[in-house]
Amino acid sequence: MFQFIKQFLIYGFTSVLAKVIATLLLPLYTNALSQAEYGAMALIMAIKGIIDLFSNLNIHSGVAREYNEEGVDRDKLVSTGFYSILFFSVLTLVIMYFTRDFWIGRVLGVQGHEAAYTVMLLSLPAGSLFSYFGILTRIQQKALLYSIGHLIQLVFQISTTIYFVLFAKLGIIGVFYGVLIGECVGIVFLVILNRKHLKKTFSTSFLKTILAYSLPTLPAIVAGWMDRSFGQFLIGKYTSMEEVGIYSVALRITSVLMLFHITLSHVWHPYVYENYLKPGFWKDVKRIYTVAFLVLIVLSVNLSMLSNWVVLLLSNKSYLPASQYISILMISTSLAIMGNFVDIGPRLTRKTRYISQSTIIGSIVNIGLIFLFVRRFGVVAVPISLALSGLVSYILRSYYTKQQVSFAFPHQYVVMLIVGVLLTILFKMIVSGLVPTVIIMLIMDSLFVFYIFKSFKVMELIGKLLDHRK
């Protein structure tokens, strides 16, 4: 338990800083770019997420899974992963470049931003290799060096982005220049750390083992991307690029919570693989799950309550409609984060196809609901559909874990999350003003603290600690 918390804090620092800075840059983007430009940037960023997947095939996860296995040739394993990612990322870049007219015109509808799309493609190999060497640094327990590498990347990305957008006035292409430069600099540092494993060797047997683990997870990742990003494309198709910009601001703000998702992906799965045979492991799983969910509930309710003022603080009045989407997005974001826990069964048993199945089913629900209701109810149908699909996927993953490892997660926290967020939406419809909002927040937070103290017998634990010291 304490080992997990320590690693979470160490690796979480960089993720927290990156997400916070990215969110704090919103005023720069929303004032330097028009809503249509911001919407175009968001769509290119969104498609980058799925292209990144095909440029690396999630190979780093397969390498991480095999790295600690007894007797494995780590040099051959790491080198095989490196050359494979390099090959697939360059191949993806070439294919996407020569078909760029189709993607820019037919899929994204961002004509006039061809240069930004091209720079985004150039960052594909850099981004895939940066993630790969970051994972290698993590599984070697080099926490400080891992953080330094990501801080270097972050400093170069943010500083160059600010220069290109604010001073050079390059528009959205400046954002992608910043991404490319930051990842290239970060790669140099991380490659130096892991150079001992890089040899002129390649193993087809290792590649088969890696892909046998990573490929079954790809449909789940694709479905997860579609859940998060496909709505943006449909908004652009059925409404306007300005509406894409407004909804994307809501996504950006709620993505602050995704720092938990990023950190957990770096810490939780390696922690599970290293400790699942140890005594008391499942007790620790339940405790960590409970703490994480309770923290997410508090953050979700409070951010939902303050969404109007958060939008005004980070953008301007023209983006105020984004506040109504933030509350609903809290549900899907929190469930996505907790998915790291409830898919533990399929991961331990290597039956990762169950993860894909649950995510795909949830994605089908999401896309179907969006197609049915977005033209009738507008943009609000997108976050609602996303919340319902997230709930379906979460329940299925939890079921598969119970089936595979006979471990059941408590579901009352899911109910608490949904009810809490819905209450905040109802409150915001009735009451306006910062002062009454803060008062209600304090009351709700106090009740929540009372629940924690009562349910977990905090005072009894404190009393036992005091008695022990005497």
PyMOL commands that set and color helices and strands:
alter all, ss='L'
color gray80, all
select helices_A, chain A and resi 2-24+26-32+35-56+59-67+74-98+100-108+114-139+143-167+172-197+204-238+241-275+281-305+307-314+317-342+344-348+353-405+412-430+434-455+458-469
alter helices_A, ss='H'
color red, helices_A
deselect
rebuild
show_as cartoon
